[in-house]
Amino acid sequence: QVQLVESGGGLVQAGGSLRLSCATSGRTSSIYKWGWFRQAPGKEREFLATITWSTAFTTYADSVKGRFTISRDAKNTVYLRMNSLKPEDTAVYYCGASKTPVGEMDYWGQGTQVTVSS
């Protein structure tokens, strides 16, 4: 009932910035929170950040806190601003949405590739 579409990925130089977008459609009223995750080749999916619909309360993984910022707008588009990018940030970045405060993501986007060159 919820569809998520990521965009904004691409190639960026180390030290640069990039903003990812996650457009939400369908039964958006069922969403409690969104999350951003990433998965590098050969590694497990890594949590990055979450944001709630009601209060825009945010959480961050220690690995990206201070460099990445999650936000949302009134159209239920969720963003991930990534600053000071490093080659190790290279991964496929995924947007997810959860119907509950503590549960895992119930919906996922298709992912968008971010490549950081040294």
Residue frames as qw, qx, qy, qz and C-alpha x, y, z in Angstrom:
[[0.000, 0.882, 0.471, 0.000, 0.00, 0.00, 0.00],
 [0.186, -0.909, 0.167, 0.335, 3.06, 2.24, 0.19],
 [0.806, 0.445, 0.088, 0.382, 5.52, 2.89, -2.59],
 [0.374, -0.815, 0.193, 0.398, 8.96, 4.43, -2.14],
 [0.746, 0.567, 0.097, 0.334, 11.18, 5.68, -4.93],
 [0.521, -0.636, 0.123, 0.555, 14.72, 6.85, -4.26],
 [0.586, 0.724, 0.110, 0.349, 16.59, 9.28, -6.45],
 [0.131, -0.968, 0.202, -0.068, 19.62, 11.53, -6.32],
 [0.803, -0.363, 0.363, 0.301, 22.41, 8.98, -6.31],
 [0.620, 0.770, -0.104, 0.106, 25.41, 9.27, -8.54],
 [0.784, 0.096, -0.169, 0.589, 29.14, 9.85, -8.66],
 [0.181, -0.968, 0.026, -0.169, 30.69, 12.41, -6.36],
 [0.507, 0.507, -0.503, 0.482, 34.24, 13.29, -5.37],
 [0.609, -0.360, -0.551, 0.442, 35.53, 12.66, -1.88],
 [0.206, -0.238, -0.266, 0.911, 34.70, 15.59, 0.35],
 [0.213, -0.179, -0.401, -0.873, 31.67, 16.48, -1.71],
 [0.387, 0.155, 0.596, -0.686, 27.99, 16.45, -0.89],
 [0.240, -0.141, -0.798, -0.534, 24.92, 14.73, -2.24],
 [0.470, 0.023, 0.440, -0.765, 21.22, 14.81, -1.41],
 [0.084, -0.137, -0.957, -0.240, 19.11, 11.71, -1.81],
 [0.504, -0.040, 0.071, -0.860, 15.34, 11.86, -2.10],
 [0.030, 0.163, 0.985, -0.039, 12.68, 9.30, -1.25],
 [0.428, -0.081, -0.196, -0.878, 9.27, 10.01, -2.73],
 [0.184, 0.128, 0.912, -0.344, 6.38, 8.35, -0.89],
 [0.489, -0.016, -0.338, -0.804, 3.05, 7.44, -2.44],
 [0.499, -0.230, -0.828, -0.114, 0.09, 5.21, -1.68],
 [0.579, -0.708, -0.379, -0.143, -1.29, 4.89, 1.84],
 [0.377, 0.468, -0.395, 0.695, 1.13, 7.32, 3.40],
 [0.496, -0.607, 0.124, -0.608, -1.07, 7.81, 6.46],
 [0.954, -0.255, -0.154, -0.034, 0.00, 4.38, 7.67],
 [0.667, 0.372, -0.359, 0.537, 3.67, 5.38, 7.99],
 [0.582, -0.779, -0.148, 0.179, 5.11, 6.00, 11.44],
 [0.315, -0.771, 0.376, 0.407, 8.71, 6.55, 10.38],
 [0.762, 0.622, -0.178, 0.037, 11.06, 6.43, 7.42],
 [0.671, -0.572, 0.365, 0.298, 14.61, 5.20, 7.40],
 [0.523, 0.746, -0.399, -0.099, 17.70, 5.37, 5.24],
 [0.844, -0.308, 0.418, 0.130, 19.99, 2.38, 4.91],
 [0.409, 0.727, -0.491, -0.250, 22.91, 1.41, 2.73],
 [0.928, -0.111, 0.351, 0.063, 24.55, -1.77, 1.55],
 [0.114, 0.746, -0.586, -0.293, 28.05, -2.01, 0.17],
 [0.792, 0.292, -0.505, -0.181, 29.22, -5.00, -1.89],
 [0.622, 0.109, -0.721, 0.283, 29.85, -8.01, 0.32],
 [0.033, 0.070, -0.598, 0.798, 28.44, -6.32, 3.41],
 [0.058, -0.558, -0.816, 0.138, 25.15, -6.44, 5.28],
 [0.027, -0.762, -0.339, -0.552, 22.61, -3.66, 5.08],
 [0.389, -0.109, -0.429, 0.808, 23.58, -0.83, 7.43],
 [0.120, -0.851, -0.505, 0.074, 21.22, 1.48, 9.29],
 [0.375, 0.325, 0.012, 0.868, 21.87, 5.17, 8.74],
 [0.109, 0.006, 0.272, -0.956, 18.99, 7.30, 10.04],
 [0.047, -0.551, -0.826, -0.107, 15.26, 7.46, 10.77],
 [0.118, -0.050, 0.095, -0.987, 12.69, 10.23, 10.94],
 [0.158, 0.431, 0.842, -0.282, 9.11, 10.11, 12.26],
 [0.065, 0.562, 0.566, 0.600, 6.08, 11.48, 10.47],
 [0.319, -0.817, -0.481, -0.012, 4.43, 13.10, 13.48],
 [0.380, -0.890, 0.013, 0.253, 7.27, 15.08, 15.03],
 [0.592, 0.729, -0.286, 0.192, 10.19, 14.65, 12.62],
 [0.619, -0.661, 0.425, -0.006, 12.18, 13.09, 15.46],
 [0.674, 0.595, -0.438, -0.014, 15.43, 11.78, 14.07],
 [0.789, -0.475, 0.368, 0.124, 17.95, 9.12, 14.95],
 [0.494, 0.749, -0.436, -0.071, 21.36, 8.48, 13.42],
 [0.951, -0.047, -0.132, 0.275, 23.96, 5.79, 13.30],
 [0.489, -0.754, 0.164, 0.407, 27.21, 6.80, 14.94],
 [0.648, 0.015, 0.471, 0.598, 29.04, 6.22, 11.68],
 [0.261, 0.528, 0.442, 0.677, 27.25, 9.08, 9.93],
 [0.268, -0.867, -0.385, 0.170, 26.15, 11.38, 12.74],
 [0.287, -0.722, 0.127, 0.617, 27.43, 14.87, 12.07],
 [0.157, -0.233, 0.636, 0.719, 27.86, 14.26, 8.34],
 [0.116, -0.324, -0.803, -0.486, 24.42, 13.04, 7.23],
 [0.264, 0.146, 0.392, -0.869, 21.09, 14.75, 7.85],
 [0.015, 0.385, 0.888, 0.252, 17.66, 13.20, 7.38],
 [0.217, 0.247, 0.220, -0.918, 14.63, 15.40, 6.83],
 [0.219, 0.465, 0.838, 0.184, 11.14, 15.35, 5.37],
 [0.117, -0.010, -0.125, -0.985, 8.76, 17.81, 3.77],
 [0.524, 0.182, 0.396, -0.732, 4.99, 18.29, 3.70],
 [0.726, 0.346, -0.349, -0.480, 4.68, 16.15, 0.59],
 [0.897, -0.268, 0.343, -0.076, 6.15, 13.16, 2.45],
 [0.738, 0.552, -0.296, 0.251, 9.37, 13.26, 0.53],
 [0.733, -0.639, 0.132, 0.192, 12.24, 12.17, 2.75],
 [0.470, 0.806, -0.311, 0.182, 15.76, 13.41, 2.17],
 [0.830, -0.414, 0.052, 0.370, 19.23, 12.38, 3.16],
 [0.253, 0.928, -0.245, 0.118, 21.81, 15.13, 2.88],
 [0.915, -0.187, 0.033, 0.357, 25.28, 13.65, 2.86],
 [0.105, 0.959, -0.254, 0.075, 28.28, 15.89, 3.46],
 [0.189, -0.703, 0.686, -0.014, 32.01, 15.25, 3.60],
 [0.967, 0.144, 0.016, -0.210, 31.60, 12.06, 1.64],
 [0.319, -0.584, 0.735, 0.126, 34.29, 9.42, 1.81],
 [0.426, 0.281, -0.772, -0.380, 35.08, 6.52, -0.53],
 [0.053, -0.054, -0.964, 0.255, 33.82, 4.14, 2.16],
 [0.435, 0.330, 0.383, -0.745, 30.38, 5.73, 1.80],
 [0.389, 0.248, -0.649, -0.605, 30.10, 4.05, -1.59],
 [0.230, 0.158, 0.929, -0.243, 27.03, 1.79, -1.48],
 [0.216, -0.443, -0.650, -0.579, 23.49, 1.32, -2.65],
 [0.107, 0.010, 0.483, -0.869, 21.29, 3.54, -0.51],
 [0.239, -0.412, -0.834, -0.281, 17.77, 2.42, 0.35],
 [0.331, -0.235, 0.204, -0.891, 14.75, 4.23, 1.73],
 [0.296, -0.267, -0.917, 0.007, 12.33, 2.32, 3.94],
 [0.406, -0.385, 0.038, -0.828, 9.10, 3.02, 5.80],
 [0.206, -0.098, -0.922, 0.314, 7.71, 1.45, 8.95],
 [0.424, -0.561, -0.470, -0.534, 4.14, 1.29, 10.23],
 [0.716, -0.628, -0.297, 0.071, 5.26, 0.98, 13.85],
 [0.178, -0.940, 0.279, -0.087, 7.65, 2.80, 16.20],
 [0.469, -0.597, 0.649, 0.036, 9.95, -0.15, 16.87],
 [0.880, 0.216, 0.422, 0.012, 9.40, -2.62, 14.07],
 [0.459, -0.165, 0.550, 0.678, 11.56, -3.17, 11.04],
 [0.252, 0.338, -0.283, -0.862, 10.82, -1.43, 7.78],
 [0.625, 0.340, 0.654, -0.257, 7.63, -2.67, 6.12],
 [0.635, 0.747, 0.198, 0.014, 8.26, -1.08, 2.74],
 [0.555, -0.422, 0.362, 0.619, 11.41, -0.54, 0.70],
 [0.433, 0.795, -0.165, -0.391, 12.47, 1.43, -2.30],
 [0.923, 0.369, -0.030, 0.106, 14.58, 0.01, -5.10],
 [0.690, -0.457, 0.145, 0.542, 17.79, 1.71, -4.00],
 [0.410, 0.907, -0.062, 0.080, 20.04, 4.30, -5.57],
 [0.853, 0.033, -0.092, 0.512, 23.76, 3.92, -6.16],
 [0.129, -0.978, 0.162, 0.011, 26.17, 6.36, -4.54],
 [0.873, 0.132, -0.044, 0.468, 29.79, 6.20, -5.62],
 [0.228, -0.954, 0.140, 0.131, 32.43, 8.37, -3.98],
 [0.797, 0.456, -0.151, 0.366, 35.71, 8.70, -5.83],
 [0.656, -0.588, -0.031, 0.471, 39.02, 9.32, -4.09]]
